[in-house]
Amino acid sequence: MTVSLDRRKLLRVVKELPESCSLEDAVYRIHLWAAIEEAETDVAAGRVQPQDAVEQRLRSKWQRQRR
C-alpha cells in the first residue's frame, strides 16, 4: 500500500531535522514517517491482527519449515 503524501506533514518532518544531517538520515526519517502513516491508516481501516494470532501463525509456519 502506498501512503498519500501530505505536503504539510512532510515539510514538518523536514523542518524537524537537525540543522546538519546526512541525506541518509533525512531519507530514513521520511521513510519512518511514511511507515507510521501507513500503519495508522491500516489501524483506522481495521486492517490489524492480534499479536497472539500472528505469533501462532508464524510458529506454525516455522514448524512446517523444520520438517
N, C-alpha and C positions, 0 to 999 in steps of 0.2 A: 504494500500500500504506500502511496506517495502522500506526503503531508503538503497541504496547501500552504504556500509561503505567505505569511503575513509580514509585509514590509516593515511596519512599525515595530513589531516584535523583534524582527531580525536586526533592525537598527539599534534597538535597546540592547540586544545581546552584544553587538559590535561595540557600542559605547561603553559597555561594562568591562571590556577587555582592558588589561593593563596598558599603560602608555607604550611600553616596549614589550612586544611579544612576537614570537615567531609565527610564520604563516601556518605551520603545522598546528600550533596551539590554537590559532583562530579557527582553523578548519575543524579541529577536534571539538571546540566548544559549540560551533554552529551545528555540527553533526549530532552532538549530545542533545542540544536544544531540540533539533528536529525529531530525534528518537523519543524524547519525553513528550513532545506534542503529539506524536503518533500514538504513543501509549495512552495518553489522556483521551484521545479520540476513541480508541478501542474500548476503554473503560466506559465512557459515556454511551457508547453504542451497545454495550453489553457483550462485547467480544472478549470475554475473560473466562478463565477456568480456575477452579480452586487449586491451591498448591498441592494438596494431597492427591488429587486426581492426576495432575501432571507427574508427580513423583511415582505413582503407581504405574502409569503408562510407560515411563522411562525404565523402571525396574523390569517390567515385563519384556520390553524391547531388549534390554541388556542381557537378560537371562536367555532369551531366544538366540542371541548372537553368540553366546558362550557355548552353545551346543554344537 
